Each structure stands twice: as C-alpha cells, then as structure tokens.
Amino acid sequence: MTITLAALTTQFLDRPGLTNSTIRTYEYVLIPLLQLYGRWSIEIVDYEILVEYLSGITKVKFTTHHKHQAVITALFNFAVEQGYIKLNPLARYPRCKPQIEKGEHNSDE
C-alpha cells in the first residue's frame, strides 16, 4: 500500500494523546518538508533526499536542527509501525555537532 508523505503526516498528527503544543511543534517542523515532498509517496522519500533536506537547514542552532531531525525520524518511525515502509531511512543519520564558532556547545564545561 502506498501513501503520500502528506497523508502519513496527517495520520501522524491525528494520533490520540498529542498535546496542542506538540502538534504545533510538529507542524512547524513538517510543513516545509511537506511543501517540497508532500505529494510524494513515502517510499520515494529516501535517505539521500532527507539528508539533503536536513543539510539545507543551516540558519538554526544545532539544538533546533536536532528537533527537526527528531520529528522527521519520529514520522518515519510511525510509517514503519504502520507497515507503510520496512525501514526508517533516517535511522542511521547522525546528529549534527555544535558549531564552536557560533558559540554552541554540548555541555556546560
């Protein structure tokens, strides 16, 4: 069974138990992705496409980038759970590192 990224996202956001603030956060992260690939079958949205998309998110702090990656990963984990795809294409994608030149860091040290 094939499903578009937009239809998958609708199902993902319609799950019971999500708070309004969580839904708003998910929408904030997913709407730009949907504008590019919403009509595509999720089977076509592969690792390379998602890495290219995430690599294009550059004008945000690394923690915000982590949020984008986490939400998109959760969306594709949901697709796996629902049986739409066999593997999450982002499962092996590493988190971005802080940019020291921007004053970002992973710890308080």
ChimeraX attribute file (.defattr): number of C-alpha atoms within 10 A of each C-alpha:
attribute: neighborCount
match mode: 1-to-1
recipient: residues
	/A:1	5
	/A:2	11
	/A:3	15
	/A:4	18
	/A:5	24
	/A:6	20
	/A:7	15
	/A:8	21
	/A:9	21
	/A:10	12
	/A:11	14
	/A:12	18
	/A:13	17
	/A:14	11
	/A:15	9
	/A:16	7
	/A:17	8
	/A:18	12
	/A:19	9
	/A:20	9
	/A:21	9
	/A:22	12
	/A:23	15
	/A:24	13
	/A:25	14
	/A:26	21
	/A:27	17
	/A:28	12
	/A:29	19
	/A:30	19
	/A:31	14
	/A:32	12
	/A:33	17
	/A:34	16
	/A:35	10
	/A:36	10
	/A:37	17
	/A:38	19
	/A:39	13
	/A:40	16
	/A:41	16
	/A:42	20
	/A:43	16
	/A:44	11
	/A:45	16
	/A:46	12
	/A:47	15
	/A:48	11
	/A:49	13
	/A:50	18
	/A:51	15
	/A:52	10
	/A:53	13
	/A:54	17
	/A:55	11
	/A:56	9
	/A:57	13
	/A:58	9
	/A:59	8
	/A:60	9
	/A:61	15
	/A:62	20
	/A:63	16
	/A:64	13
	/A:65	19
	/A:66	17
	/A:67	15
	/A:68	19
	/A:69	21
	/A:70	16
	/A:71	16
	/A:72	21
	/A:73	18
	/A:74	17
	/A:75	21
	/A:76	26
	/A:77	19
	/A:78	18
	/A:79	23
	/A:80	15
	/A:81	13
	/A:82	12
	/A:83	11
	/A:84	17
	/A:85	18
	/A:86	13
	/A:87	14
	/A:88	19
	/A:89	20
	/A:90	19
	/A:91	12
	/A:92	8
	/A:93	12
	/A:94	10
	/A:95	12
	/A:96	13
	/A:97	13
	/A:98	14
	/A:99	12
	/A:100	9
	/A:101	7
	/A:102	9
	/A:103	8
	/A:104	13
	/A:105	14
	/A:106	11
	/A:107	5
	/A:108	4
	/A:109	4
